[in-house]
Amino acid sequence: MTGDRQRLEGQALARANFRYYEYIMAAFVAILLLSNIIGASKPSYIPLPGGEQWSFGAGVLFFPVSYIIGDVLTEVYGYAHARRVIWTGFAALVFMAFMATVVVALPPAKDWPGQDAYEFVFGNSWRIVLASMTAFWAGEFANSFVLAKMKIWTGGKYLWTRTIGSTVVGQGLDSLIFYPLAFYGLAGWPIEQLWQVVISQWIIKTAWEAVLTPVTYLVVNFLKRREGVEAFDSGTDFSPFAKA
């Protein structure tokens, strides 16, 4: 390999060996699962003048990191490698939902006091599970697709435009799908609060992406140097179900 970064496309990129790809995949899946376990279903708020409150989902503080990692994956390794990670994350969500269902359903040992709390924390309804998986799948693939296409359109320049632009689309879909599908019509989620959360999720997630843009630049530049690759998806099959 020469000192210049190699521009890889298609099969050449698919056959490339990378040093950091598996670690980034592990970080992506870990953040995805922890965000869904700890923060997805808790609404919090910001106090406004006059005693009003602006509601937002607590998971918004950490879940956007998974989108930033998704941006890094697509920018450095290309859409096909990002697709593999998205499906890995989706499979992890499915297993997490299955495991939670089984563990919550098991009868607790005699005199164990934690069953009610355990059911409250981990006993998500089918609506929340379905909403989480659907929103994640649609949002992540949209995010990766938009970033890959914008990279081609910009000739690899102006990284900030595609990281933020792809987040506007991906996080918008994620928020618009998850909260209405999971909580519409439920007690404790009036329609005004529901749409406040949807809008605030979208704004906060996009703002997070913008704030962390310098970090994204550092990570992307580091990985491109160390991996010796510049991925362009000019010949990529963008179907989420493609094998390569």
C-alpha positions, -999 to +999 in steps of 0.1 A: +000+000+000+014+034-009+015+064+014-016+078-003-050+067+009-065+042-014-099+049-029-118+016-028-151+008-044-172-023-049-156-057-045-122-043-036-137-026-006-157-057+004-124-078+004-104-052+024-091-062+058-097-035+085-081-032+119-108-012+137-141-022+121-150-049+146-144-025+176-166+001+160-193-025+155-191-036+191-194+000+203-224+006+180-243-025+193-234-017+230-247+019+228-278+008+209-288-018+235-280+004+265-299+033+251-330+011+245-327-005+280-321+025+301-335+056+284-361+048+257-394+049+277-387+076+303-399+111+294-380+140+311-384+177+307-368+211+305-385+239+326-397+268+306-407+304+317-441+306+332-439+272+348-444+252+316-424+222+307-409+210+274-408+172+273-381+150+258-371+113+258-343+106+283-326+083+258-319+112+235-288+121+256-270+089+245-288+072+216-275+098+190-240+084+195-251+053+176-260+076+147-226+093+149-209+058+148-232+050+118-219+081+101-183+071+107-189+035+094-205+047+062-180+075+056-149+054+063-159+018+053-188+024+029-225+016+029-221-022+026-201-024+058-225-001+076-254-023+064-238-053+081-235-034+114-271-022+112-283-058+107-261-069+136-276-043+158-311-053+147-304-089+156-291-078+190-324-059+196-344-089+187-325-111+211-327-085+238-365-084+234-367-122+235-345-125+265-364-098+284-397-115+276-385-149+289-368-135+320-397-113+331-421-142+325-402-167+347-417-170+382-396-153+408-381-171+437-401-171+469-399-138+489-379-120+462-391-084+463-379-072+429-404-087+405-427-056+402-397-034+396-382-058+371-414-060+351-417-022+352-381-017+338-378-047+314-414-057+307-419-035+277-451-041+257-450-055+222-457-019+210-425-005+225-405-034+212-420-032+177-416+006+176-380+005+187-370-021+161-389-004+133-376+030+141-340+018+144-342-001+111-357+027+091-337+055+107-303+038+105-306+027+069-319+061+058-290+078+076-264+056+059-281+059+025-282+097+026-246+100+038-233+077+011-252+095-016-241+129-004-205+118-003-207+110-040-225+142-048-199+163-029-169+143-042-159+135-006-158+172+005-177+190+032-181+161+056-202+182+080-229+186+054-235+149+051-232+140+087-257+166+097-279+161+066-281+124+071-289+129+107-318+152+099-333+125+077-324+094+098-332+108+133-363+124+119-376+091+108-366+074+140-384+099+162-414+101+140-418+063+140-409+054+175-429+076+198-462+076+181-460+038+174-450+031+210-470+055+231-499+070+211-532+067+231-515+054+263-522+069+297-495+094+307-488+103+271-512+131+261-510+140+224-494+174+231-466+158+251-462+130+225-455+155+197-433+176+220-412+146+225-411+138+188-400+173+179-376+177+207-360+143+200-354+154+164-340+187+173-318+175+202-304+146+182-295+168+153-280+194+176-259+166+192-246+157+157-237+193+150-220+198+184-200+166+180-189+173+144-153+181+154-151+148+172-165+131+141-139+147+120-111+135+143-124+100+144-130+098+106-096+112+098-079+089+122-096+058+108-090+068+072-053+073+079-049+040+099-071+019+076-057+035+044-091+037+028-115+062+012-148+045+004-171+058-023-204+039-029-206+047-066-214+011-076-231-001-044-265-019-042-283+002-016-310-024-009-310-032+029-313-069+019-284-071-005-258-097+003-227-077-004 
